[in-house]
């Protein structure tokens, strides 16, 4: 079979970085982030969170090829806010949202289990 081994889609090889950052020279105050071993799930979440930030002027991502396990994220921000800061804040906000979701889910499960015992 010609399919690549599945572990190649999520394990980093020796010397391979999870994220690489390069300055976008075509647009002021912009950067291009290449995120390895991830797909549309994370790309879409980060992009959506970035678009909520009023200091982010542009946020978009693409998957260069369906067989490549990476996405490329472009971010442009206002002059007093770096793209790296925007990414950091977006990811921190996502972590907070998922922590809250986990807490609420666990509480709902506990309530359901207690209700079934009665």
ABEGO torsion letter per residue (X at the ends): XABBBAAAAABBBBGBBABBBBBBAABBGBBBBBBBGBBAAAAAAAAAAAAABAABABBBBBBABAABBBBBBBBBBBAABBAAAAAAAAAAAAAAAAAAAAAAAAAAAAAAAAAAAX
